[in-house]
Amino acid sequence: MAGRAVADRTGLLPVDDLPVLRQRRSAKWSRYPDDVLPLPVAEMDFALAPAVQDVLRRAVDASDTGYAHPEPVLGPALARFAGERWGWDVDPGAVTGVPDVGVGAADLIRAACRPGDAVVIDPPVYPPFFTWVEEARTRLVEVPLRQRADGAWRLDLEGLRAAFASRPAAYVLCNPHNPVGRVHDPAELAAVAAMAAEYGVTVIADEIHAPLVLPGAEFTPFLTVPGGADVGISLMSASKAFNLAGLKCAAAVTASPAMRAVTDRLPSDGAWRIGHLGLLATVAAFTDGGDWLDSLLATLDARRRQLSGLLAERLPQVHWVPSEATYLAWLDCRAIGDGDTPHELFLHEGRVALEPGTHFGAEGSGWVRLNYGTSEAILDEAVNRMAAALR
Ligand SMILES: Cc1ncc(COP(=O)(O)O)c(C=O)c1O
């Protein structure tokens, strides 16, 4: 029986043992043979927050599996959560439900652009950023993130200015940024907002990882920086932080008439495409999931420290600038000299599945992404196997 997600004595969230985890049929747990430790796709191994478990159980017990009715509940729940977590004053009436962030992003690109318009992204970045742009029949313009000499990742503001000057229709910002885990700071975001206003660019801010900002960093909603509301639309969801990806519910948030005009062009039957269980779980997570989320963040902070220590001790050839948010680690494996496919070495020789760096753009050649949203024991075993693969 899978565990109930209450923090243990240490205040950290427990994870079921491998045989129990392997009963899950989600992508993470069904794509690899049983001797492979799966640490690729962004799903977590912790049990669901109790508030989410309860609402889903009640829905199944009541055969309450029809269509979603997001309008009266999603906006108020998200507004309350955003106010409590980030002091962000969201107008519940300016929240539009979308089936998930991926669908929302592709639909927003379509709503903000005409076919053939240019759309800017910052690789290495979550792979669907590339496909959303294609799906909307728009044209990719890549402005890679920059890594400073001290290893820290930053938006390339000069590169963005040059790209914006050629008047793309939209920019899809990832904040916090998957895969590097950077939480962009208010000054960078304000600079983006100013440039977007100057050149007439709509900023679609994918903020799905915002609830996963770890101790030491602070999330700034794009719509709260000076000028952000006039040029930006935020995509928010409980799905990454509360592990609800299969349930299908997210939200587009605006704070100006100009951006509201863009969300008004989203498909008119969008609410019918949202998952009802996703909506129930999202509202429960935003309303009653705060304590669990705090335990999750403490747990991920501990795993982040653990992974740093393990890499230094057992895999010194692999370099990592610890993430400021998310449970994703962007690992520089170029020193192991396995070209652009270190994930293959780790999979075939170590039986550990990681996300290939090249999925995140050409800049990811020689890198892999590891998911540390798991137990201390599984993380320890994964790094042991990776180290053994190199021997
Ligand atoms: C930055 C980012 N955006 C969007 C998604 C996908 O969100 P959804 O499942 O709501 O489409 C992910 C999933 O990992 C992500 O990392």
The ligand as an SDF file (V2000), in Angstrom:
LIG
                    3D

 16 16  0  0  0  0  0  0  0  0999 V2000
    9.0260   24.5070  -17.5970 C   0  0  0  0  0  0  0  0  0  0  0  0
    7.9270   23.5160  -17.7860 C   0  0  0  0  0  0  0  0  0  0  0  0
    6.8000   23.9030  -18.4070 N   0  0  0  0  0  0  0  0  0  0  0  0
    5.7860   23.0520  -18.5910 C   0  0  0  0  0  0  0  0  0  0  0  0
    5.8630   21.7400  -18.1690 C   0  0  0  0  0  0  0  0  0  0  0  0
    4.7390   20.8070  -18.4520 C   0  0  0  0  0  0  0  0  0  0  0  0
    3.6060   21.2220  -17.8020 O   0  0  0  0  0  0  0  0  0  0  0  0
    2.2250   20.5320  -18.1050 P   0  0  0  0  0  0  0  0  0  0  0  0
    2.3540   19.0930  -17.6950 O   0  0  0  0  0  0  0  0  0  0  0  0
    1.2660   21.3150  -17.2820 O   0  0  0  0  0  0  0  0  0  0  0  0
    2.0010   20.6800  -19.5720 O   0  0  0  0  0  0  0  0  0  0  0  0
    7.0090   21.3000  -17.5040 C   0  0  0  0  0  0  0  0  0  0  0  0
    7.1260   19.9100  -17.0790 C   0  0  0  0  0  0  0  0  0  0  0  0
    8.0940   19.4560  -16.5590 O   0  0  0  0  0  0  0  0  0  0  0  0
    8.0690   22.2190  -17.3190 C   0  0  0  0  0  0  0  0  0  0  0  0
    9.1960   21.8550  -16.7060 O   0  0  0  0  0  0  0  0  0  0  0  0
  1  2  1  0
  2  3  1  0
  2 15  2  0
  3  4  2  0
  4  5  1  0
  5  6  1  0
  5 12  2  0
  6  7  1  0
  7  8  1  0
  8  9  2  0
  8 10  1  0
  8 11  1  0
 12 13  1  0
 12 15  1  0
 13 14  2  0
 15 16  1  0
M  END
$$$$
